[in-house]
Amino acid sequence: MRKPRDFDGELKALQDKARDLKSRKVLGLGELVIATGADCLSADELAGALIVLAETKEAAKREAWAKRGAAFFQGRARRTAPAPERNTGVAPAKPSSAQPSTGGKGAA
């Protein structure tokens, strides 16, 4: 006879994992706000800017923002880990579909 599954225990474990992932996401977003210098904005200003970003449907604007963001992460990776001994085993935080920017720095 098979051992019955503990559905309640599995559900609780999944809920705990979801809560941990959400906490890590919130911390990561907070770190991103600080790294970009947006922590000097008020919460209202930051929320308003994010709402405009989320509502924008123009593909050209979104692509320009994505390129600028990818350039930010690429430049940051070069500044913070120039020596091979600084490898922490963490993959770089850039989208896999991002292509390297060949244009100037202010492509927004």
C-alpha positions in Angstrom: 0.0 0.0 0.0 1.3 3.5 -0.9 2.0 6.1 1.7 -0.6 8.9 1.5 0.7 12.3 0.4 0.7 15.1 2.8 -1.0 17.7 0.7 -1.3 20.2 3.5 2.5 20.0 4.1 3.3 20.3 0.4 1.0 23.3 0.1 2.5 25.0 3.1 6.0 24.4 1.7 5.0 26.0 -1.6 3.5 29.0 0.2 6.7 29.4 2.1 8.7 29.2 -1.1 6.4 31.8 -2.8 6.8 34.1 0.2 10.6 33.8 0.1 10.7 34.5 -3.6 8.5 37.6 -3.2 10.7 38.9 -0.5 13.8 38.4 -2.6 12.1 40.2 -5.5 11.2 43.1 -3.3 14.7 43.3 -2.0 16.1 43.2 -5.5 13.8 46.0 -6.7 14.9 48.1 -3.7 18.5 47.5 -4.5 17.9 48.5 -8.1 16.2 51.7 -7.0 19.3 52.5 -4.9 21.8 51.5 -7.5 20.1 53.8 -10.1 20.0 56.7 -7.8 16.2 56.8 -7.8 16.2 56.6 -4.0 16.4 60.4 -4.0 12.9 60.6 -5.5 9.8 60.7 -3.3 7.6 57.6 -3.3 5.0 59.5 -5.2 7.4 60.6 -7.9 8.8 57.1 -8.2 5.3 55.5 -8.4 4.2 58.0 -11.0 7.2 57.3 -13.2 6.7 53.5 -12.9 3.0 53.9 -13.8 4.0 55.9 -16.9 6.5 53.2 -17.8 4.0 50.4 -17.3 1.3 52.2 -19.4 3.7 52.9 -22.3 2.9 50.8 -25.3 5.3 52.4 -27.8 7.7 49.7 -28.8 10.5 52.1 -29.8 10.5 53.8 -26.4 10.4 50.5 -24.5 13.3 49.2 -26.6 15.3 52.3 -26.0 14.7 52.0 -22.2 15.7 48.3 -22.4 18.9 49.2 -24.2 19.7 51.9 -21.6 19.0 49.4 -18.8 21.2 46.7 -20.4 24.0 49.3 -20.8 23.6 50.2 -17.1 24.0 46.6 -16.0 26.9 46.0 -18.4 28.8 49.1 -17.2 28.1 48.2 -13.6 29.4 44.7 -14.0 32.6 46.0 -15.4 33.1 48.5 -12.6 32.3 46.2 -9.7 34.1 43.0 -10.8 37.3 44.0 -12.7 39.5 41.3 -11.1 38.9 37.6 -11.8 39.2 36.8 -8.0 35.9 38.8 -7.4 33.8 36.1 -9.1 31.0 35.3 -6.6 29.4 32.6 -8.7 26.4 34.8 -9.5 25.3 35.2 -13.1 25.2 38.8 -14.4 21.8 40.5 -14.0 21.0 41.2 -17.6 18.3 39.9 -19.9 19.5 37.1 -22.2 17.7 38.7 -25.2 19.5 42.0 -24.8 21.9 42.9 -27.6 25.0 45.0 -26.8 24.5 48.6 -27.6 26.7 50.1 -30.4 25.3 53.6 -30.0 26.2 56.4 -27.6 25.6 56.3 -23.9 22.4 58.4 -23.8 20.2 56.4 -26.2 16.9 57.3 -24.6 
